[in-house]
Amino acid sequence: MTAVIKSSTSKLTAAIAVLTFIVGATAVSYSVTLFLANYSQQEQPIVLRVTQWSGYMVASDVQIDVQNRSSVVSSVSGSWTVPEVNASENMTFSGVWVGIGGYGEDTLIQTGTEQEYVNGKTVYYAWYELLPDYLVRVNNIHLQPGDTMTASISLVNENTNTWAITIRDVTRDEQFKKTFIYNSSRLSAEWVVERPKVNGTVSTLADFGNVTFTECKATLDGVTGAIGNFSYAQLVMQEEDTPLVSVSSLDGDESGFTVSYLEPPSPTASANDSAQNVAAKTGAFSVYTKTVGSKRPREFSFV
């Protein structure tokens, strides 16, 4: 009888231990899920209309002023296919990139691909940039339209502000990776199609067709998730009141979207455009954008 009691007690103790473990694991899982749920409660994205960027950005809270946001971003990553740009009468430019910072403030670390039509030639290359320094071309990646690219930026050491930039051409199995010391604001993460400044002037956007971002993830406050897991905003590039691109909603798993080039309207259509003033509707918004050749031209583009 004593033996039976000891056995029952042992079983009861083991059952309680298992139950405690399950409850504890559930609590941890629930806390992470709750963290993501708190970020992803917005049903409709905030749409910001800007002059040079298009895509999506995430932050601790995109609805509050920049100075009140938390410095929580420690990584960003994404994938896309290099688009083919169409010929045009004038020189045209487009950049596709992932980045951290730059949303209404002056730090920005980014890496991506450039697609240009310059002096009758198409030009494609990979690059990285840490503002206020100049864009640096990655010469060991020989990308072409149709190549699949992956890119990531991650904080390696918070105490020393060490960051790792990685960009890879999956199609050609070519990769660039390097660490940098950089004092980032860590206020936002972005996935963007851009028309850069060239010699201090906003360039004409290249006709890139479509760019689809996939596997877009960021880490905020130690938690990694898709765009839709956090407070996010959609960025739509426009010239005055005329949109230059369309930006899709997030896909099913909220980690991807498509940016599509829009043909500019005819001068007559522009003159008759009755669109409301966007600045009045959305308020002031500024982004820190990369400047191509503001003090020195990029020799590899102008040949």
C-alpha positions in Angstrom: 0.0 0.0 0.0 2.8 2.3 0.9 4.5 1.5 -2.5 1.3 2.3 -4.3 1.0 5.7 -2.5 4.6 6.6 -3.4 4.0 5.6 -7.0 0.8 7.7 -7.2 2.5 10.6 -5.6 5.4 10.4 -8.0 3.0 10.3 -11.0 1.1 13.2 -9.6 4.3 15.2 -9.2 5.4 14.4 -12.7 2.0 15.4 -14.1 2.2 18.7 -12.2 5.7 19.3 -13.6 4.6 18.6 -17.2 1.5 20.8 -16.7 3.7 23.6 -15.3 6.1 23.3 -18.3 3.2 23.4 -20.8 1.7 26.4 -19.1 5.1 28.2 -19.0 5.8 27.5 -22.7 2.3 28.6 -23.6 2.8 31.9 -21.6 6.1 32.6 -23.5 4.4 31.8 -26.8 1.4 33.9 -25.9 3.6 36.9 -24.9 5.4 36.8 -28.3 2.1 36.4 -30.1 0.6 39.3 -28.1 3.6 41.5 -28.9 3.1 40.9 -32.7 -0.7 41.2 -32.4 -0.3 44.6 -30.7 1.7 45.8 -33.7 -0.6 44.3 -36.3 -3.9 45.6 -35.2 -4.2 48.3 -37.9 -6.8 47.1 -40.5 -5.9 49.7 -43.2 -2.4 50.9 -44.0 -1.6 54.6 -43.5 -0.8 55.9 -47.0 2.0 58.6 -47.3 2.5 60.3 -50.6 6.1 61.4 -51.2 8.3 62.5 -54.1 10.9 59.8 -54.2 10.0 56.6 -52.3 7.4 53.9 -52.9 6.8 50.7 -51.0 6.4 50.1 -47.2 8.0 51.1 -44.0 7.6 49.9 -40.4 8.3 51.6 -37.1 7.4 51.4 -33.4 4.4 53.5 -34.3 4.0 55.2 -37.7 1.2 57.4 -36.4 3.3 59.5 -34.1 6.0 62.1 -34.7 9.4 60.8 -35.5 11.0 62.3 -32.4 8.6 60.3 -30.2 9.2 56.9 -31.9 11.4 54.3 -30.2 14.8 53.2 -31.6 13.9 49.5 -31.8 14.8 48.4 -35.3 17.8 46.0 -35.5 17.3 44.3 -38.8 15.6 44.4 -42.2 15.6 41.9 -45.1 13.8 41.2 -48.3 14.0 39.7 -51.8 13.1 40.9 -55.3 13.7 40.2 -59.0 15.8 42.8 -60.8 13.4 44.6 -63.2 14.3 45.5 -66.8 14.0 49.1 -67.6 12.6 50.4 -70.9 14.4 52.8 -73.2 13.4 56.4 -73.1 14.2 59.8 -74.7 15.8 61.1 -71.5 18.0 59.6 -68.9 15.9 57.7 -66.3 16.8 56.1 -62.9 15.3 53.7 -60.4 16.6 52.0 -57.2 15.2 49.0 -55.4 16.4 48.6 -51.8 15.9 47.7 -48.2 17.0 50.1 -45.5 17.0 51.2 -41.8 16.3 54.9 -40.9 15.7 57.8 -43.2 12.0 58.2 -42.4 11.8 61.9 -41.5 15.3 62.0 -40.2 18.9 62.0 -41.5 20.4 58.6 -40.8 19.9 55.9 -43.4 21.7 52.6 -44.1 20.6 50.8 -47.2 21.5 48.3 -49.9 19.9 47.3 -53.2 20.1 47.4 -57.0 20.0 50.3 -59.5 18.3 50.2 -62.8 19.0 53.1 -65.2 18.8 54.2 -68.8 21.7 56.6 -69.4 23.0 57.9 -72.7 21.1 55.3 -74.7 22.2 52.3 -72.6 20.7 50.3 -69.8 22.8 50.1 -66.6 22.3 47.6 -63.8 24.4 47.2 -60.6 24.2 46.5 -56.9 25.2 49.0 -54.2 25.1 50.1 -50.6 25.1 53.4 -48.9 25.4 54.8 -45.4 24.3 58.5 -45.4 25.8 61.0 -45.5 28.5 59.1 -47.4 28.2 58.5 -51.1 26.6 55.4 -52.7 29.2 52.6 -53.2 28.9 50.3 -56.2 29.4 46.6 -55.5 31.6 45.4 -58.3 31.7 41.7 -57.6 28.0 41.3 -58.4 27.3 41.2 -62.1 23.5 41.4 -62.0 21.2 41.4 -65.0 17.4 41.8 -65.3 15.5 38.7 -64.1 18.1 37.9 -61.4 16.7 37.1 -58.0 18.2 39.3 -55.2 18.2 39.0 -51.5 19.4 41.7 -49.1 19.7 42.2 -45.4 21.0 44.8 -42.9 21.4 43.7 -39.3 22.8 45.1 -36.1 25.8 42.9 -35.0 26.8 44.8 -31.9 24.7 47.4 -30.2 27.5 48.6 -27.9 29.8 49.4 -30.9 27.1 50.3 -33.4 28.4 47.5 -35.7 26.2 46.6 -38.7 26.4 43.9 -41.3 25.2 44.5 -44.9 24.6 41.6 -47.1 23.4 41.6 -50.7 23.3 38.4 -52.9 22.5 37.6 -56.5 20.9 34.2 -56.0 20.8 33.6 -59.7 24.5 34.0 -60.2 25.6 32.9 -56.7 27.5 36.2 -56.2 27.5 37.9 -52.8 28.8 41.0 -51.0 29.0 41.1 -47.2 30.7 43.7 -45.0 30.5 45.1 -41.5 30.4 48.8 -40.7 30.4 51.1 -37.7 27.4 53.3 -38.1 25.3 55.4 -35.7 21.8 54.7 -36.9 18.6 56.1 -35.5 17.0 52.6 -35.7 13.6 54.3 -36.0 12.3 52.6 -39.1 12.8 49.8 -41.7 11.9 50.2 -45.3 11.4 48.2 -48.6 11.5 50.8 -51.4 11.5 51.5 -55.1 13.1 55.0 -55.5 13.9 57.6 -58.0 17.1 59.1 -56.7 18.6 62.6 -56.9 21.1 63.0 -59.7 23.5 65.9 -59.4 21.2 67.4 -56.7 18.0 67.1 -58.7 15.2 64.6 -58.4 15.6 62.3 -61.4 13.1 61.0 -63.8 11.8 57.6 -62.8 12.8 54.8 -65.1 10.0 52.6 -66.6 10.8 49.5 -64.6 7.5 47.7 -65.2 6.9 45.9 -61.9 8.9 45.0 -58.8 7.6 42.4 -56.4 9.2 42.3 -52.9 8.9 39.0 -51.1 10.1 37.6 -47.7 10.1 41.1 -46.2 11.0 40.9 -42.6 12.3 43.2 -39.9 13.3 42.9 -36.2 11.8 45.4 -33.8 12.5 45.3 -30.1 14.0 41.9 -30.4 11.0 40.3 -32.3 11.3 39.4 -36.0 8.2 39.4 -38.2 6.7 40.3 -41.5 5.6 43.9 -42.5 2.1 43.3 -41.4 3.2 42.2 -37.9 4.2 45.7 -37.0 2.9 49.3 -37.3 3.4 50.1 -41.0 2.7 52.6 -43.7 2.4 52.4 -47.5 4.6 54.9 -49.4 3.3 56.1 -52.8 5.7 58.1 -55.1 4.1 61.1 -56.9 5.0 64.2 -58.9 2.9 67.0 -57.3 -0.6 65.4 -57.4 0.1 62.7 -60.0 1.1 59.2 -58.8 4.1 57.8 -60.6 3.5 54.2 -59.3 0.9 52.0 -57.8 1.6 50.0 -54.6 -0.3 46.9 -53.9 -1.7 45.8 -50.6 0.4 43.3 -48.7 0.1 39.7 -49.8 -1.5 36.9 -47.8 1.3 36.4 -45.3 1.8 40.2 -45.1 5.5 39.9 -46.2 5.3 40.9 -49.8 3.9 43.5 -52.2 4.3 44.8 -55.8 5.2 48.3 -57.0 4.1 49.0 -60.6 5.3 51.9 -62.8 2.5 54.1 -64.1 2.8 55.9 -67.5 2.8 59.7 -66.9 -0.4 61.4 -68.1 -0.4 63.7 -71.1 0.1 67.4 -70.5 -3.6 68.0 -71.2 -4.6 65.4 -68.7 -2.3 66.9 -66.1 -3.7 70.4 -66.7 -7.2 69.1 -66.1 -6.3 67.1 -63.1 -8.5 68.0 -60.2 -6.8 65.9 -57.5 -6.7 67.4 -54.0 -3.6 68.8 -52.5 -1.9 65.8 -50.8 0.2 67.9 -48.4 -3.0 69.3 -47.0 -4.5 65.8 -46.5 -1.5 64.0 -45.1 0.6 66.7 -43.4 4.3 67.4 -43.9 6.4 64.3 -44.5 10.1 64.1 -45.4 12.4 61.2 -46.2 16.2 61.3 -46.4 17.0 60.0 -49.9 20.2 58.9 -51.5 21.8 61.5 -53.8 23.6 60.3 -56.8 26.6 62.4 -57.8 25.6 65.6 -55.9 29.3 66.6 -55.7 30.9 64.2 -58.1 29.3 62.2 -61.0 29.2 58.4 -61.0 31.6 57.6 -63.7 30.1 54.1 -64.2 26.8 55.6 -65.1 27.8 58.5 -67.4 30.0 56.9 -70.0 
